[in-house]
C-alpha cells in the first residue's frame, strides 16, 4: 500500500469511529510524547568529503564522518478506536515527528502507524484500562538542506528529499483512559514497536514510546 493510501485509511477510520459505538464507546484523540532508540554507531560522510553521503564509522581519523543520531525528541499523533462490544474493539494510530532533527549531514522525520485489536478488561464511567496489539509500519524520510544564492543579496535554504526507508512493525500498547468530563479524557500510554530491519537507521529493532493522548469519547462507558 502506498504512503498516501496508508494515511487515507487511517484518517477514514477517525471519521468513521463515531459510527462504531454499538456499546456507546468510541473516541478520537490527539497525542504528544516521545520515542526512544539508540544510535547504530555508524555515520555518513558530509558534503565536503570526496565520498559524500557514503556510510562511514565515526573516528578522529575521518573528519568528514558525521555520526548517526539516537531516536528521540517530540512526537505527535492521531488515534481513534471503536468498541464492538463493551470489552473488545478495533483501533489505529499514527505518530510522527513534527520537526526534522539532524541525521549526520542530513535531516530526517520518523513516523509509525498501526492498526490494532483493543481489549478493555476494565471499563466504567471514570476510567478505561486499554490494551492494544496489532501490526503496521515505520517510515523514515531523509532530506538534505541545500542553500542557493543569487549574487550575495539573496540566499535560500530548501530541504531536498533524498529518499525514505519503510519497515513492517508489530505493536503493543497499554494505557489508562481517565475521564475529566463525561466525554473528554486524558490517556497516558506506553507503546512497544518491533520494527523489522530498523537497525539500518538506528541501534535496535525495538522502539519504546510514551504518549499522552487527549481526546473525546462519543458515548458513555
C-alpha positions as CSV (number, residue, x, y, z in Angstrom):
1,X,0.0,0.0,0.0
2,X,1.4,3.4,-1.0
3,X,2.3,6.1,1.6
4,X,-0.8,8.3,0.8
5,X,-3.1,5.3,0.9
6,X,-1.9,4.3,4.4
7,X,-2.8,7.6,5.9
8,X,-6.0,8.0,3.9
9,X,-7.2,4.7,5.5
10,X,-6.2,5.9,9.0
11,X,-7.9,9.3,8.6
12,X,-11.0,7.5,7.2
13,X,-11.1,5.4,10.4
14,X,-11.0,8.6,12.5
15,X,-14.1,10.0,10.7
16,X,-15.9,6.6,10.9
17,X,-15.1,5.9,14.6
18,X,-18.3,7.7,15.9
19,X,-20.3,5.2,13.9
20,X,-18.7,2.2,15.8
21,X,-20.2,2.9,19.2
22,X,-22.6,-0.1,19.3
23,X,-21.8,-0.2,23.0
24,X,-21.6,3.6,23.4
25,X,-17.7,3.7,23.4
26,X,-15.8,5.3,20.5
27,X,-13.2,8.0,20.6
28,X,-10.6,10.1,18.7
29,X,-7.6,11.8,20.3
30,X,-4.5,13.9,19.8
31,X,-1.3,12.9,21.4
32,X,2.1,14.2,22.4
33,X,5.2,12.3,23.6
34,X,8.4,10.7,22.5
35,X,10.0,7.5,21.1
36,X,13.4,6.1,22.0
37,X,16.0,4.1,20.2
38,X,19.9,4.1,20.3
39,X,22.3,5.0,17.5
40,X,23.5,2.3,15.2
41,X,27.1,3.6,15.7
42,X,27.6,4.4,12.0
43,X,27.9,7.7,10.2
44,X,27.5,9.4,6.9
45,X,30.3,11.3,5.0
46,X,29.3,15.0,4.8
47,X,29.2,17.1,1.6
48,X,32.9,18.2,2.0
49,X,34.1,14.6,1.7
50,X,35.4,13.1,-1.5
51,X,32.9,10.2,-0.7
52,X,30.0,12.5,0.2
53,X,27.0,10.6,1.7
54,X,28.8,7.2,1.8
55,X,28.5,5.1,5.0
56,X,31.4,5.6,7.4
57,X,32.4,4.8,11.0
58,X,33.0,7.9,13.2
59,X,36.6,8.3,14.3
60,X,39.2,11.0,14.8
61,X,40.9,9.9,11.6
62,X,37.8,10.8,9.4
63,X,37.0,14.5,9.9
64,X,34.1,14.3,7.4
65,X,32.2,11.4,9.0
66,X,29.1,12.6,11.0
67,X,27.6,10.1,13.3
68,X,24.0,8.8,13.1
69,X,21.8,10.0,15.9
70,X,19.7,8.3,18.5
71,X,15.9,8.4,18.0
72,X,14.3,10.8,20.5
73,X,12.6,14.2,20.6
74,X,9.0,15.3,20.3
75,X,6.4,13.1,18.6
76,X,2.8,14.0,17.9
77,X,0.0,11.7,16.9
78,X,-3.6,11.0,15.9
79,X,-5.6,8.0,17.3
80,X,-9.0,6.5,17.2
81,X,-10.9,3.4,18.4
82,X,-14.3,1.9,18.4
83,X,-15.6,-0.8,20.7
84,X,-17.6,-3.5,19.0
85,X,-18.5,-5.0,22.5
86,X,-18.0,-3.5,25.9
87,X,-14.5,-5.0,26.1
88,X,-13.4,-5.7,22.5
89,X,-12.8,-3.2,19.7
90,X,-10.5,-2.0,16.9
91,X,-8.3,1.0,16.7
92,X,-5.5,2.7,14.8
93,X,-2.8,5.4,15.5
94,X,-0.3,7.4,13.6
95,X,2.6,9.1,15.4
96,X,5.3,11.3,13.8
97,X,8.0,13.9,14.4
98,X,6.6,17.4,13.7
99,X,10.2,18.7,13.1
100,X,13.2,17.3,11.2
101,X,16.2,16.5,13.5
102,X,19.7,16.1,12.2
103,X,20.9,12.7,10.9
104,X,24.6,13.2,10.2
105,X,24.7,15.7,7.3
106,X,21.0,15.0,6.5
107,X,17.7,15.7,8.3
108,X,15.0,13.0,8.9
109,X,11.5,12.5,10.1
110,X,10.2,9.4,11.7
111,X,6.7,8.1,11.5
112,X,4.9,5.0,13.0
113,X,1.4,3.8,12.1
114,X,-0.5,0.7,13.3
115,X,-3.9,-1.0,13.2
116,X,-4.8,-2.8,16.4
117,X,-7.2,-5.0,18.2
118,X,-8.3,-3.4,21.5
119,X,-9.1,-5.2,24.8
120,X,-10.6,-3.2,27.7
121,X,-10.7,-5.5,30.8
122,X,-11.9,-2.6,33.0
123,X,-14.4,-0.1,31.6
124,X,-16.5,2.3,33.6
125,X,-17.6,5.9,33.7
126,X,-14.4,7.0,35.4
127,X,-11.6,5.2,33.6
128,X,-10.9,2.5,31.0
129,X,-7.9,0.2,31.0
130,X,-7.0,-0.3,27.4
131,X,-4.6,-3.0,25.9
132,X,-3.7,-2.9,22.2
133,X,-1.9,-5.3,19.8
134,X,-1.6,-5.1,16.1
135,X,0.6,-4.5,13.0
136,X,1.6,-1.6,10.9
137,X,4.7,0.1,9.6
138,X,7.5,2.6,10.2
139,X,8.8,5.2,7.7
140,X,12.0,7.2,8.0
141,X,12.2,10.0,5.4
142,X,15.5,11.8,4.7
143,X,16.3,15.3,3.3
144,X,19.3,17.4,2.7
145,X,19.3,21.2,3.3
146,X,20.6,22.8,0.1
147,X,21.4,26.5,0.0
148,X,21.4,28.6,-3.2
149,X,22.2,32.2,-3.7
150,X,21.6,34.9,-6.3
151,X,24.7,37.0,-6.1
152,X,25.4,38.0,-2.4
153,X,22.0,39.6,-1.8
154,X,19.5,36.7,-1.6
155,X,20.1,33.2,-0.3
156,X,17.5,30.5,0.3
157,X,17.8,27.1,2.0
158,X,15.4,24.3,1.0
159,X,15.0,20.7,2.2
160,X,15.5,18.4,-0.8
161,X,14.3,14.8,-0.3
162,X,16.9,12.1,-0.7
163,X,14.6,9.1,-0.1
164,X,13.0,7.1,2.6
165,X,13.0,3.7,4.3
166,X,9.9,1.8,5.2
167,X,9.6,-1.3,7.5
168,X,7.0,-3.6,8.8
169,X,6.3,-3.4,12.6
170,X,4.4,-5.2,15.3
171,X,2.9,-3.0,18.0
172,X,1.8,-3.5,21.7
173,X,0.3,-0.7,23.8
174,X,-1.2,-0.2,27.2
175,X,-3.0,2.9,28.6
176,X,-5.5,4.2,31.1
177,X,-8.2,6.4,29.8
178,X,-9.2,8.9,32.6
179,X,-12.4,10.9,32.1
180,X,-12.2,14.6,33.0
181,X,-15.8,15.1,32.0
182,X,-18.5,12.7,30.6
183,X,-16.8,12.9,27.2
184,X,-13.3,14.4,27.5
185,X,-10.4,12.2,28.6
186,X,-6.7,12.0,29.0
187,X,-4.8,8.7,28.4
188,X,-1.2,8.1,29.4
189,X,0.0,5.3,27.2
190,X,3.2,3.2,26.8
191,X,3.9,1.5,23.4
192,X,6.4,-1.1,22.1
193,X,7.2,-1.2,18.4
194,X,9.2,-4.1,17.0
195,X,10.4,-2.8,13.6
196,X,11.9,-5.3,11.3
197,X,15.2,-4.1,9.8
198,X,15.2,-0.8,11.9
199,X,19.0,-1.3,12.6
200,X,19.6,0.2,9.1
201,X,18.6,3.5,10.7
202,X,19.0,3.1,14.4
203,X,20.6,0.8,17.0
204,X,17.8,-1.6,17.6
205,X,14.6,-3.1,16.1
206,X,12.9,-2.4,19.5
207,X,11.4,1.1,20.0
208,X,9.8,2.3,23.2
209,X,7.3,5.1,23.0
210,X,5.4,7.1,25.7
211,X,2.4,9.3,24.7
212,X,-0.2,11.3,26.5
213,X,-3.5,11.4,24.5
214,X,-6.2,14.0,24.9
215,X,-9.5,13.0,23.3
216,X,-13.2,13.0,23.0
217,X,-15.5,10.0,23.7
218,X,-18.7,9.8,21.7
219,X,-20.6,7.7,24.2
220,X,-20.7,6.7,27.8
221,X,-18.7,3.6,29.0
